[in-house]
Amino acid sequence: MTHCRITAVPTAPGRNHGFTLVELLVVIAIIATLIGLLLPAIQSARESARRVQCLSRTRQVALALLAYHEARNRFPEGMTDAVNDISTGYRICWMHHLLPFIEEEPLYKQLKPQMDALIPNSFGMQSVDGRNTVVGELVCPSNPGGARTNTPAGDGVGSQGFFGNYVLCAGSRAYGTKAESLNMDGLFYSRSRTRLKDVRDGMTHTLMVGELIVVPRDAGDTAACAYWGAMDYRGSYYNAMHGGSLFTTLNPPNSTVPDYLWEACANYPAHAAQPKTPCGGCTDNSRNNVGGRSMHLGGLNVALGDGSARFLLEQIDPQVWQALGTRDGGEFLGEL
C-alpha cells in the first residue's frame, strides 16, 4: 500500500495575509466613489416615481370633476366667497363638494351638516369637525414635509385645517378686487357655475387642475400684516376666502414673480428656506394671485378639461400658458 504524504509549503518569512491600511483605504475610497455616482441616479429615480404618482393624482381630481359635472350638470364652484369678502366668510371651496367623487364619502357626510349650517362671517370651515383629516389623494408625494394640518395658535380661530397641493384654475389674470374675482375667465372661481357648454376653447385646451407648493408652517413665524399675518394660505381648503385653493396662469410655472394673497404670507420666514415659493403678501390687494408651482424638476403636473394629465415644462410659451387658463379666449393652441 502506497501512502501519500501532504507537506505544507512554508510561507515566506513575515508574510501577512490581511489587508494593509493603504489597501483598506483604497477600497473604502472606491466604495465611496461608487456610492457618490449612484446616489444621484437613485434620487432621480425616486423623484421620477413621485412625479408619476403625482400625475396620477392630478388626473384623478380631473376625472372626479367630470363625474361631478355628470351628476350635477355643472362643475363645483371654485369657492363660495368672493376673494377677500369677509362679509360672507363661509370659506368653503370646491374640495368639500368633490369629496364623494374622490372616495371620501365618510368625510363628506361628516362635513355636510356643518357646511349647510354655516352663517356669514363665522370663521366657517375653520371650526368644523374633521378639518384636519388628511385626504391623501390631494397631497403631492414631493411636497416638502408632506401633508400640512394643525397650524399653531395665533392664525385665527383654531386650526386652519388640511392644506393640499392640488388646486383648480381660475383663469389667466389676477383675482383682483372682490367683484373681479366673481367674473374670472377660467373654469373655477368665486361662485362659479360653469358648464361644459361654456368652454368654447375646447376641453382639451383648457386647464382644470394644477399644483402648488404647500409651505410648512413654522411655529416661530410672526405676524407681518394687520390680519392673521404671516400665515401662508396657499393650498388652504378650509379657509378658501383668501384664494389659496385656486391658481391662475398669469405668471409662468414656478415663476420668480411673487404670489399675492390678501393679508397673508408677507415676509413669511419659511420662504427663505424654499425659494420656489415667493410671496408678496398683503400690500396690494389688486394683485391677488396664486401661480402654479411644484417641487418637480423643470415643471409641474396639470390636468386638462378632457381628463388627460401631463407634465408641462417651465419653459412653456407664456402666451400658451395664459391661453390654457381661459375657457372662452378664442386662442389657437394646436398640439401641446
Beta strands, then each sheet from edge to edge (+ up, - down):
strand 1: 166-171
strand 2: 207-211
strand 3: 246-248
strand 4: 259-260
strand 5: 279-281
strand 6: 299-304
strand 7: 309-313
sheet 1: 3+ 1+ 2- 6+ 7-
sheet 2: 4+ 5+
end
